[in-house]
Amino acid sequence: MGARQIVLVLVWLLGVYAPALLGANVTYDHRALVIDGKRRVLISGSIHYPRSTPEMWPDLIQKSKEGGLDVIETYVFWNLHEPVRGQAIKLCEEALIATDPTITSLGPHLEAAFYKTEAKCAAFLANFDNTSDATVNLNGISYNLPAWSVSILPDCKNVVLNTAKINSASMISSFTTESLKQEVGSLDGSSSGWSWISEPVGISKADSFSKFGLLEQINTTADRSDYLWYSLSIDLEDDFGAQTVLHIESLGHALHAFINGKLAGSGTGNGDNSKVNVDIPIKLVAGKNTIDLLSLTVGLQNFGPFFDTLGAGITGPVILKGLKNGRTLDLSTQRWTYQVGLKGEDLGLPGGSSGQWNSKSTLPKKQPLTWYKTNFVAPSGNNPIAIDFTGMGKGEAWVNGQSIGRYWPTYVSPIDGCTHSCNYRGPYDQYKCLKNCGKPSQTLYHVPRSWLKPNRNTLVLFEESGGDPTQISFAIKQIGNVCSHVSESHPPSVDLWNSDKESGRKVGPVLSLECPYPNQVISSIKFASFGTPHGTCGNFSHGQCSSNRALSIVQKACIGSSSCSIGVSINTFGDPCRGVPKSLAVEAACT
């Protein structure tokens, strides 16, 4: 959300918990939540509901339940609302809520936590060395612990999960580009298919007001808009110099400076510090000069501890430097005129229905403060779609009156810090495993299918800094291939834990694949190797050891089905290299 928001975590209990909690007594102690006197371990996940449409919510909640969540947490946005089933940790629940842990050292950087009663026992084995694997012996059983991992033993004997050996599938996704197909005849006289309206620079609304000094933005706008104009007129005779500079300091997040109606420069904060401190070279004229500053509270971090105390906007100082004889002029305490929001917002331009759109003359490109509109035909099919805003500067977009977000493809990430390989072992920090250095932070913006009509859809843009809307295109998401890579030393699937215990039969690791869409089936196997394969999804290759039966076995098990599971063992594939640790890697195509 662009303006001030108070964020509250709201807990929803899913499925069987909801009816039971309508009149429940909920409290807690140092071990767990206590519901009607019974301790519970609840697995929680987060959904930001404004990031999806109401039509998407049932599927998101169902997938959350299938993934093993008991609880969904979500933010409540007060500025709008007030003017894997059987997860490993759940298998330990009875032991976790029954007693406190006993912590035991198993050696350097090795530790075990036991939750043990007369009836129940669960253990967690940890290797917090970030480089070396380890083998530990516990009650006569040997356990391998990869570096920086935890093994979970729901019965203090058998490993159900190791955090370094997650058995999960991955998908190869790509985007195909499709031009924005304008509605035929929708904008008569426009060869480009676009119409436009220029947003006035500075004060253009009747509800403007004046005050001495510079105002903090969030309290001034009161969530009515993410934009606030600061406007000032000054008279200069021959007092300006050849190298006059306008110095501006702002609490964030971004600003554009206009001198006598022309864009002179801009400034932005960054993810670590939203404050703006900028010196903009300007050209003044003898006599009256107008300084219009547009402040924006969009695009950067708007959460965190004490965020509501940080403030925003141009609180100064604002200083003219480089005047005649090196003099400076502090403008901070002068009488400024303020305007909350844009004229286009008041005219309802985001909905595209205003009759003031211009389509008769040449389309302005690379011009600041411009509204653009076009009518388009929705891409066919049901695959997820996005709009690629390459070619635009910074602004906001609406489809059929619904905001799809604030685009900023010109906001480029630092060029340094990325690596070709990634190792997540060791303590996490935000600079670890960075990708796409020197590239835009985001160019694709999702458009929910439920917002689209087959024809006569309207796209409206408000461009702040200058862009070319004719470069905009659709990006259609394609998911064709699914992959998985599972070793002989992987624990069995969590789903098999109960059946394993009931049958008394030892179940080994299983590789499972499932097509992403309900109407898809596995049509071919692009790669299959049991032995010592290496690489990642889309780039698997055979190692020196590889079973010549792997491809045919996987093809027989998977082709024609929407999902399949294959045991990862020499009992399935034979032993192509005795004494060598082996794994199974598969890439399958779904159509």
N, C-alpha and C positions, 0 to 999 in steps of 0.2 A: 504494500500500500504506500502511496506517495507521501501522504501527510501523516501527522502524528497519529499513532495508534497505540492503544494499550492492549497488550497481548495476554490473554488468559488461557491456560491449558484446561481444556474441557475433556473429561474422560467419558467415553461411551463404552459400556460393557456389551459384548457381542453375544449372539446366539443364546445358549441356554442360560447365560448369566443374567440377561436382561429381565426375564420374567421373575426370576428369583429375587432380584434386587429392588423390586418396586416398593417393598416394605422392609428392607433388610437393615440390620444394624452393622455399620461399617466402621471399623477402627483399625489400629495397627499396634504392633509392638516392635522390639528391636530385630525380630526375625522376619516378619511378613505382614501383609494385610490380613486383617481378621474380619471375616464376613459371617455374621450370625454365630460368632464364637468359634469359627473354624478358620485356621490359617490357610491362606492360598498364595501360590506363586503365580502371578499373572504376567503374561508376555504382552508387551505393548509396542505399538508402532504408530507412526505419524502420517496423517493425510491432511494436506492443506486444501480444504474443499473449494476455495475460490480458484484454485489452479485447474479445476476440472468442472465440467458442466453437470447439472443434476442428473442428466441422462447417463452419465458415466459412473455415478456414485454406487449404484447397486453392484456393478461388476467389480469396482475397486474394493468394496467391503467384502464381497464374496471371496475374492482372491486373498484378502487379508486373513479371512477365516481359514481358507485352505492352506495358507502359509503358516498356520499355527498361532495366530494372534488371538488373544482373549480381549484385548483392549485397544481401542483407537483413540489417540489423543489428537486434538486439533486446536488451532488458534481460533479465538473469537475476535473478530475485527470490530472493535467498538466504534470506530469511526463510520462503520456501515450499520451496525446493529443498535446503536443508541444515538437519536439526534444528537513351515512345512508340517502340516498336521502331525501331532505327536512329537514336537520338537524335543531335542535331547535334554534340555534343562527341565522340561516338564516331567520326564521320566524320573527325575530326582526329587520331585516336589515333596513327597511324603517325608523323606529324610531331611530335606532342607528346613521344613517348617517344624520339625520335631526337636531339633537340638542345635546347639552352637557348634562350630567346627573346631576340630583339633588340627593345628598346623604342624607339620613335620618337615624338617629339612632332609632332602634326599641326596645332597651334595652341593657343590658350588653352582649357583644359579638354578637349582632344582628344588622343588617344593611340592608337598602334597597336602591337601585339605580333606579331612574325613568328617563326614556327617554320619554318626553311627549311634544306633539305639539297639535294643535287644531284637527288634523286629526288622529294622531297615538299616541300609548302609549305602552311601553314595560317596564317591571320591573324585577329586579333581587333581590331576597331575600336571605340573607346570614346569616348562623349561623357558626361563626368561633370559637366557643367553641369546644374543641376536645374531650369532654367527655359527655356532656349533650345535649339531644334533647330539642327542644323548640317549643312552639305554639305561633304564633303571629296573631293578628287581624288587618286586613287592609281593610278599607272601608266596614266594616261589615262582612267580610269573614274571616274565621279561616284557617290558614295554619300551617301544621306541618313541622318543619324543623329539620331533623336529625342532630346530631352533625357533624361539619365540612362538611357542604354541602351548595349548592346553588340551589334555585329553580328559574326556568325561566318562566316568564309570558309574552307571546308575546302580550297579550291584556290588561295587568295590572289586569287581573281577574283570569284567568285559568292557572294552572300549566301544562306546556307541558313536563317538565323534571326536575327531582331532581337528583343531581349528586351522591347521596347516594342510589338511587333506579333506577339503570340502568336496563332496560328490554332487556336482551341479553341472547342468548343461549351459552352453553359451550359444549365442546366435550371431550370425553375420548379417548385419543390416546395411543397407545402402539407400541412396536417394536418387531417383530419376527426376530429371528436370523437365518441366512442362511450361510452356509460355502461358502468360496470363491471357486467356481468351476473352476479349471484350464482347459484350452483348452487341449484336449487329443493330445499328441504327439507334443505339441508346443515347449517343451524344452527337447530335447532328452538328456538322461543321467542324468537328475536331478530328484531324487526321491521326492524332496520337491515341485517340480513345480516352483521353483524360480531360477533365475540366478542373478549374482551380479558383481559389479566392485568396487574396493577399491579406494576412493579419496585420492590422495597423501597428506601427511602431509607437510605443509609449502609451499615453493616456487617450482612451477612446470611448470610455463608458461614463455614464452620468453619475455613477455611485463612487467615483474617485474621491479622495480626501487628502488633506495636507496636514503635516505635522513637522515640528522642528526635530531634527535628529533622524537617525536610522533605526528602523523598527525590526525586531526579530520576526521572522517570517511565519513560523508555525502558529504562534498566538494571534498573528494578524489575519492570516487566511482562515483560521478556524476550520480547516478541512474542506473549505468550499472549492479550492483549486490547488494544484501543485505549482502554480505560477504566481509571482508577485512582481509588479512593475514598480521601480523606484525612478522618479523623474525629477529633473532639476534644470532650470534655465539660469544661465549666468551671462553677464555682460562683460566683455573684454574689449578694450580699445586696441592698443598695440602691445599688450602685456604678455602675449604668448610668445614662446620661443620656437626655434626651428625643430627642436627635439622634445616636444611636450609629451609627457607620459602620464597616463591615468593609472594610479595605483589603487587597487581594490582588495579589500580583505573581507571574506565571507565565511560563515560557519558551514556553508555547503548548501546543496551538493554541486551545483554548477551555475554558471551565469554567462550571459551574453551582453556585451556593451555596445551601444549604438550612440554615435556622435552625429548630431544633425540628421538623424534618420537613416544613417548608413552603419552597417555592422563593422565595428572596429576590431573586435577580438572577443575571445571567449576564454573561460577558465573552468576547470573541473577539479574536484577532489579525487581521491582514489579509495580503494577498499580498506586501506589501513588508516587513512585520515581524510575525512570528507571535507575538511576546511580548504578554502581557496585563497591563495595569495598570488596576485597576478599584477604585472606591469604591462600595460597595453599602449603602444605608441599611437598617438592620435593627431589629427589635423584640426585645428580650430580656425575660426574666422574672426575678423574684427567685428565687434558688436555682439549680438545675441547668439549664444550657443546652447543647444539642448543636449543634455546627457540623459539617456534612457538606459536603465539597467534592468534586465529581465533575470530574475532569480528563480531557480528550479530546485525542487526537493524530490528529484526522481533519478533513478539509475544506480545509486550506490546503496550500501548497507543501511537498512532501516530497522535494525533490531539489536539486541544486546543489553547488558546490564546498564541501568540508568540512562537508557537511550532518550527517554522523555525529558531529561535535563540538559541534553546537549544543545538543543536549539538548531536553528537554520537561518539562512538568509544573510543579507549584506548588513552586518552590524558595524562594519568599519574597522579602521578608518578608510575613507575615500579621499584621496589626495591628488591634486594636480601638481606634477613635478616638471621641472625644466622650463618654468616661465622666464620672463625677461630678467636678466641679471641673476639667474640661478634661483629665483624665488620659488617657493612652494605655496600652495593654497589648499588648506584643509576644508573640504566640503561637508564633513560629517555632521556638523551641527546646524547646517542651513535648513531652510524650510523645503522639505521634499514633498512631492505629490505621489500618492500611492494608488494603485489599481489592483484589486484582487482578481486574478483570472484573466482569460482572454475574451475578446469580443466574439470570436468564433464559438466559444463554449456557450455563451449566452444565446447565440443565434441557433444553437442546436446542430452545428455542422457535423459533429460525429455521426449523427443519424443519416446525413446525406440528403435531407429533404428540402433544404433551403433553396429558394428560387434565384439566388444571387450568383450561382456558379457560372464561370466564364469558360466557354468552349470555342469562341469565335476567332481569337487571335493566337499567336504563337505561344506554345506551352512554355512557361518560365522554368528553367532548370538551374540547379545550383544556387537557388535564391533562398535566403532565410525567411522564416515566418510565412510559410505558404501552406495552404490547405489544398489537397488534391483529392479528386474523386473519380472513380471509374466503376462501371457495371461489368460483371464478368460471369462466365459460365463455370459451374463447379466441375472440377475434374471427375471423370467417371470412376466407378468402382467403389470399394469400401476401405481401401488401405488408408492409413493415417496420412494426413497432408499437412504441409507447412508452407508459409510464404517466405521466400528468400529475399531479404532486404538489402542484398549487396547493391551498392550504388547509391544508397540513401545515407544521410548523415546521422541525425538524432531526432527522435520524435515519438509519436504514438500512432497506433493503427486501430481501426475499427472495421469489423465485418458485420454487415447488416445491423449496425448500431451497437454491437458488442465489442468491447475492447479486447484485443488479442495481446496487448502488452505494449511496453515502451521499447522501441527498437533503438539500437546504438551500435551499428556495425563499425563505426569509425573508432570505437573505444577498443584499442589494441592492447593485448597483454604484453608484458616485458619480453624482450628478445632472449634474455638469459634465464637459466635455471632448469631447462628441460633436459631429460636424459633419454637415451635410446632404450635402455633397459630399466626395469622397475623392481625394487626389492622393498616390500613393505615391512620386513622384519625390523624390530627395534621400535623405539618410541615414535609416535606419529607427530608430524607437524604439517602445517598447511603448505609448505614448500616441497613436500616429498612427492615424487613420481609425477611431476608436472608434465603436461603435454601441450602442444599447439602454441609454443612460445612465438611471439611476434605476430599472432593472428588475432582477428576480431574475437571478442569474448563470446559473441553469439551473432549468427546471421539468420538462423531458421527459427520461425515462430509458429507454434502449433495453431491450427484452425480446427476446432471440433466439428466433426461431420454434422452433428445435430444442429449447428448454427447455419448450415448451408441449405439452399434450395437448388433444384436442378438448373434453374435459369434465374436471371435478373437478381443476382447478388450484388451488393454494393460494398466497395472497399473505399474507405476514407483514410487519408493520412494527414497528420499535422507535422510538417517538417520544420524544425527549429533552425538548423544551421545551414541547410542547403543540400539537395540531392536530386537524382534523376529517376523519377518514378517509372519511366519506360524500361528500366533495367530489371524491375521486379519480376520474379517468376515463381511458379509453384514447385515445391519439392515433394515428391511422392515417396513415402517410405516403403521399401521392399525388404522383406525378411524371407530369404530363400533357404539358407543352410543353417543347420543346428549341429553342434559339436559337443563332445565330452571326452575327457581323458581321465581314466581311473586306474590306479595301480593295485597290485595284489595286496599291498599293505594298507589300503584304505579300509576303514571300518565298514561293516555292512550298512545298508541304508537304514536310517532311523525308523522308517516305516516297517521294517522287518523285525524290529527288536522284540515286540510282543510275540509274534509267531515263532521266532527263534526260541524264546524262553519256553513257550508252551509245548513245542514239539521236542525240545531237548536236542535238536539237531543243529550243528554249527552251520550258519549261513555266511558265505563269503561276500566280498564286495560285488556290487552290481552296477553296470553302466546303463543308464536310462536316457532315452531320447523321446521328445514329444514335439510335434509340429506346433507352431505358435498360434495358428488360426483353426477354428473348429472344422472348416471345410477342407483342410489340407491333409494329405497323406505323404508318407515318405516315398518318393518316386525313384530315388537312386542313392547309392552310397559312393560318395566322392573319394573317401579315403577310409581305410581300415587297416590297422596294424596292431598285432599283439606281439610284444617283445620289448624293444627299447626305442619306441618312436620318440621324436622330439618336435618342438615347434609349438605354435598356438593355432587356434581356430582359423581356418583359411590358409594356413601355412604349415600344416603337418608334413613331416617327411619320415621315411623309414630309417631306423637305426641299423647297426650291424647285425642285430638279432631280430628276426621277424618271422612269424608263422605264415606259411604259404596257404593256410586254410582260413585265415581271418576274414578275408573279403567275402568269400562264399558263405561262411557261417553268419556273418552280419547281414548280408543281403537276404538270406532265407528268413532270418528272424524279424527283419524290419520292413522290407519293401511291401507297399500296399497297406500298411497300417499307419494310423495317426501317431502311435507311440509304440515303443518296444523296450525290452529290458534283456540284458545279456550278462551272464555270470562271468566275472573276470578271474579266470583260473586256468591252470593247465588241464583241468578236467574238461573244459570246453574247447580249448584250442590246441591241446598238446603242448609239449615242452620244447620250444625251438632252441633253447640255450640253457642247459642245466646249471644251476647254481647262480644264475644272474637274476636280480630283481626285475620283474616284468610289469608292463602296464598295457592297457588297451586304449587306443585313440581312434575315434570315429568322427567323420564329417558326413552328414546326410543332407540331401536336398529334399525340400518339401514343396509340393505344388498342389 
